[in-house]
């Protein structure tokens, strides 16, 4: 994979959460909520300020983060699903 996000965008891969089955009921994939935890795969160089300098990014590749359920744009590359989102759509860095 050779994807390089531009400006203040971040490429992340949502992490699958453990499936919890209660009472023997199995929830199909289509009814499950999207996971909010993700791992940063690639980071853009940062947003360009008015004076021409770049604002540093607060996240880096390998960070675990929390994102909104419906934030970003979903893409599929080489059979893997990724999400591209802006840095300001990231809710928190875990750990």
BELMO-V412363 format. One record per residue. RES is the residue in one letter. OMEGA is omega in degrees with one decimal (none if undefined). BURIAL is I if it has 16 or more other ideal C-beta (glycine too) atoms within 10 Angstrom, else O. Layout:
BEGIN
RES & OMEGA & BURIAL
RES & OMEGA & BURIAL
END
This chain:
BEGIN
X & 179.5 & O
X & 179.0 & O
X & 177.8 & O
X & 179.5 & O
X & 179.5 & I
X & 175.3 & O
X & -175.4 & O
X & -179.7 & I
X & -176.0 & I
X & 175.7 & I
X & -178.0 & I
X & 174.8 & I
X & -179.9 & O
X & 179.8 & I
X & 179.9 & O
X & 177.8 & O
X & -179.1 & O
X & 179.9 & O
X & 178.4 & O
X & -179.6 & O
X & 178.7 & O
X & 176.9 & O
X & 177.0 & O
X & 179.5 & O
X & 178.2 & O
X & -179.1 & O
X & 179.7 & O
X & -177.8 & O
X & -177.8 & O
X & -178.3 & O
X & -178.4 & O
X & 175.0 & O
X & 177.3 & O
X & 178.7 & O
X & -179.7 & O
X & 179.8 & I
X & -178.4 & O
X & 175.8 & I
X & -179.6 & O
X & -179.6 & I
X & -179.4 & I
X & -176.9 & I
X & 176.0 & I
X & -176.4 & I
X & 179.8 & O
X & -178.2 & O
X & 178.7 & I
X & 178.5 & O
X & -179.8 & O
X & -179.1 & O
X & 177.4 & O
X & 178.3 & O
X & -179.8 & O
X & 175.0 & O
X & -179.5 & O
X & 178.9 & O
X & 179.4 & I
X & 179.7 & O
X & 177.2 & O
X & -179.0 & O
X & -179.4 & O
X & 178.2 & O
X & 170.6 & I
X & -174.8 & O
X & 171.9 & I
X & 178.7 & O
X & 176.0 & I
X & -176.2 & O
X & -174.2 & O
X & -179.5 & O
X & 176.2 & I
X & 178.7 & I
X & -179.0 & O
X & 176.6 & O
X & 178.2 & O
X & -179.3 & O
X & 179.3 & O
X & 178.2 & O
X & 179.6 & O
X & 178.5 & O
X & 179.4 & O
X & 175.7 & I
X & 173.2 & I
X & 179.6 & I
X & 176.9 & I
X & -178.4 & O
X & -178.1 & I
X & 174.5 & O
X & 177.7 & I
X & -176.8 & I
X & -176.2 & O
X & 171.6 & O
X & -177.9 & O
X & 175.5 & O
X & none & O
END
